[in-house]
């Protein structure tokens, strides 16, 4: 029995690998891992009581992986959003160092925390839709 060499095996499966590489780029994988790790770090390691409940909703990372924009949402907080962002940005150096210990990257990205308004927009749009549909629900159907 003739065994196909590794080259023929690679050539047969090469299109699958190329497709997967386009679908999940390294930048996206790193951003996803940073999002997961930062969510844990903020929840467990930052002890500031003014933070309340902070959720990391998304991470956008630069192509060179040196800068990361971290989108956060704030629920049940005791401080205004601006103050929470200031606390997070001031703790950015600590979080960057802790992140570098958890994820092996050549360069740990500089973190910039930004408030994610998509949750508020979604709630506003949902309320508008409910208000628009409410009159049709109240009217009797024929």
Sine and cosine of phi, psi and omega as CSV:
sin_phi,cos_phi,sin_psi,cos_psi,sin_omega,cos_omega
0.00,0.00,0.75,-0.66,-0.01,-1.00
-1.00,-0.02,0.81,-0.58,-0.02,-1.00
-1.00,-0.02,0.79,-0.61,0.04,-1.00
-0.92,0.39,0.71,-0.71,-0.01,-1.00
-0.94,0.35,0.21,-0.98,-0.02,-1.00
-0.89,0.46,-0.47,0.88,0.00,-1.00
-0.91,0.42,-0.71,0.71,-0.01,-1.00
-0.93,0.37,-0.55,0.84,0.05,-1.00
-0.91,0.40,-0.67,0.74,0.01,-1.00
-0.91,0.41,-0.68,0.74,-0.02,-1.00
-0.91,0.42,-0.57,0.82,0.00,-1.00
-0.93,0.38,-0.54,0.84,-0.06,-1.00
-0.97,-0.24,0.05,1.00,-0.06,-1.00
-0.86,0.51,-0.68,0.74,-0.01,-1.00
-0.87,0.50,-0.56,0.83,0.02,-1.00
-0.90,0.43,-0.71,0.71,-0.02,-1.00
-0.90,0.43,-0.65,0.76,0.01,-1.00
-0.90,0.45,-0.65,0.76,0.01,-1.00
-0.90,0.44,-0.69,0.72,-0.01,-1.00
-0.91,0.41,-0.58,0.81,-0.01,-1.00
-0.91,0.42,-0.60,0.80,0.03,-1.00
-0.95,0.31,-0.56,0.83,-0.06,-1.00
-0.95,0.30,-0.66,0.75,-0.03,-1.00
-0.82,-0.57,1.00,-0.01,-0.01,-1.00
-0.97,0.23,0.30,-0.96,0.00,-1.00
-0.87,0.49,-0.63,0.78,0.02,-1.00
-0.85,0.52,-0.69,0.73,0.02,-1.00
-0.92,0.38,-0.63,0.77,0.01,-1.00
-0.92,0.40,-0.67,0.74,0.02,-1.00
-0.91,0.42,-0.69,0.73,0.02,-1.00
-0.88,0.48,-0.66,0.76,0.03,-1.00
-0.90,0.43,-0.68,0.74,0.01,-1.00
-0.92,0.39,-0.65,0.76,0.05,-1.00
-0.88,0.47,-0.66,0.75,0.01,-1.00
-0.87,0.50,-0.73,0.68,0.00,-1.00
-0.89,0.46,-0.73,0.68,-0.06,-1.00
-0.93,0.38,-0.66,0.75,0.02,-1.00
-0.91,0.42,-0.60,0.80,0.04,-1.00
-0.86,0.50,-0.67,0.74,0.02,-1.00
-0.93,0.36,-0.71,0.70,-0.03,-1.00
-0.89,0.46,-0.69,0.72,-0.02,-1.00
-0.91,0.42,-0.66,0.75,-0.04,-1.00
-0.95,0.33,-0.64,0.77,-0.14,-0.99
-0.99,-0.15,-0.55,0.83,-0.16,-0.99
-0.98,-0.20,-0.40,0.91,0.05,-1.00
-1.00,0.04,0.86,-0.50,-0.12,-0.99
-0.97,-0.25,0.26,0.97,-0.02,-1.00
-0.96,0.29,0.87,-0.50,-0.04,-1.00
-0.93,0.36,-0.28,0.96,0.00,-1.00
-0.96,0.26,-0.25,0.97,-0.06,-1.00
-0.93,0.38,-0.62,0.78,-0.07,-1.00
0.93,0.37,-0.60,-0.80,-0.01,-1.00
-0.98,-0.19,0.94,-0.33,-0.02,-1.00
-0.94,-0.34,0.75,-0.66,0.01,-1.00
-0.87,-0.49,0.75,-0.66,0.08,-1.00
-1.00,0.08,0.94,-0.33,-0.09,-1.00
-1.00,-0.01,-0.47,0.88,0.00,-1.00
-0.28,-0.96,0.34,-0.94,0.09,-1.00
-0.70,-0.72,0.81,-0.59,0.13,-0.99
-0.95,-0.32,0.80,-0.61,-0.05,-1.00
-0.87,-0.48,0.60,-0.80,0.00,-1.00
-0.93,0.37,0.34,-0.94,-0.04,-1.00
-0.87,0.49,-0.54,0.84,0.01,-1.00
-1.00,0.05,0.05,1.00,0.05,-1.00
0.89,0.46,0.39,0.92,-0.02,-1.00
-0.99,-0.12,-0.36,0.93,-0.01,-1.00
-0.76,-0.66,0.64,-0.77,0.02,-1.00
-0.71,-0.70,0.74,-0.67,0.09,-1.00
-0.98,-0.18,0.88,-0.48,-0.08,-1.00
-0.96,-0.27,0.89,-0.46,0.00,-1.00
-1.00,-0.04,0.81,-0.58,-0.03,-1.00
-0.82,-0.57,0.50,-0.87,0.16,-0.99
-0.89,-0.45,0.50,-0.87,-0.08,-1.00
-0.84,-0.54,0.82,-0.58,0.04,-1.00
-0.84,-0.54,0.58,-0.81,0.10,-0.99
0.75,0.66,0.75,0.66,-0.02,-1.00
-1.00,-0.05,0.38,-0.93,0.06,-1.00
-0.99,-0.17,-0.17,0.99,-0.02,-1.00
-0.87,-0.49,0.41,-0.91,0.07,-1.00
-0.89,0.45,0.36,-0.93,-0.05,-1.00
-0.85,0.53,-0.66,0.75,-0.02,-1.00
-0.87,0.50,-0.63,0.77,0.00,-1.00
-0.94,0.35,-0.63,0.78,0.04,-1.00
-0.89,0.46,-0.68,0.73,0.04,-1.00
-0.90,0.44,-0.62,0.78,0.03,-1.00
-0.91,0.42,-0.66,0.75,0.04,-1.00
-0.88,0.48,-0.72,0.69,-0.01,-1.00
-0.91,0.42,-0.68,0.73,0.01,-1.00
-0.92,0.38,-0.56,0.83,0.08,-1.00
-0.93,0.37,-0.53,0.85,0.03,-1.00
-1.00,0.07,0.08,1.00,-0.05,-1.00
-0.85,0.53,-0.63,0.78,0.02,-1.00
-0.90,0.43,-0.71,0.71,0.05,-1.00
-0.88,0.47,-0.72,0.70,-0.01,-1.00
-0.91,0.41,-0.60,0.80,0.03,-1.00
-0.90,0.44,-0.68,0.73,0.02,-1.00
-0.91,0.42,-0.71,0.70,0.02,-1.00
-0.90,0.43,-0.59,0.80,0.04,-1.00
-0.91,0.41,-0.64,0.77,0.01,-1.00
-0.90,0.43,-0.50,0.86,0.04,-1.00
-0.97,0.26,-0.44,0.90,-0.05,-1.00
-1.00,-0.03,-0.55,0.84,-0.04,-1.00
-0.89,-0.46,0.77,-0.64,0.01,-1.00
-1.00,0.05,0.98,-0.19,0.08,-1.00
-0.79,-0.61,0.44,-0.90,0.04,-1.00
-0.90,0.44,-0.69,0.73,0.03,-1.00
-0.77,-0.64,0.77,-0.64,0.06,-1.00
-0.99,0.16,0.75,-0.66,-0.09,-1.00
-0.95,0.31,0.53,-0.85,0.14,-0.99
-0.96,0.27,0.74,-0.67,-0.11,-0.99
-0.98,-0.18,0.75,-0.66,0.10,-0.99
-0.84,-0.54,0.88,-0.48,-0.04,-1.00
-1.00,-0.05,0.74,-0.67,-0.06,-1.00
-0.74,-0.68,0.62,-0.78,0.03,-1.00
-0.96,0.26,0.75,-0.66,-0.01,-1.00
-1.00,-0.03,0.93,-0.37,-0.06,-1.00
-1.00,0.04,-0.02,1.00,-0.07,-1.00
-0.90,0.44,-0.53,0.85,0.01,-1.00
-0.92,0.38,-0.69,0.72,0.04,-1.00
-0.90,0.44,-0.67,0.74,0.03,-1.00
-0.88,0.47,-0.66,0.75,0.03,-1.00
-0.89,0.46,-0.67,0.74,0.02,-1.00
-0.92,0.40,-0.64,0.77,0.02,-1.00
-0.90,0.43,-0.72,0.69,0.02,-1.00
-0.89,0.45,-0.64,0.77,0.03,-1.00
-0.89,0.45,-0.65,0.76,0.04,-1.00
-0.91,0.42,-0.65,0.76,0.04,-1.00
-0.89,0.45,-0.66,0.75,0.02,-1.00
-0.91,0.41,-0.69,0.73,0.02,-1.00
-0.89,0.45,-0.63,0.78,0.04,-1.00
-0.91,0.40,-0.60,0.80,0.00,-1.00
-0.95,0.31,-0.55,0.84,-0.04,-1.00
-1.00,0.08,-0.42,0.91,-0.05,-1.00
-0.82,0.57,-0.72,0.69,0.01,-1.00
-0.88,0.48,-0.58,0.82,0.00,-1.00
-0.95,0.31,-0.44,0.90,0.04,-1.00
-0.96,0.26,-0.55,0.83,-0.06,-1.00
-0.97,0.22,-0.50,0.86,-0.03,-1.00
-0.95,0.30,0.63,-0.77,-0.01,-1.00
-0.93,0.37,0.63,-0.78,0.02,-1.00
-1.00,0.03,0.61,-0.79,-0.03,-1.00
-0.99,-0.15,0.00,0.00,0.00,0.00
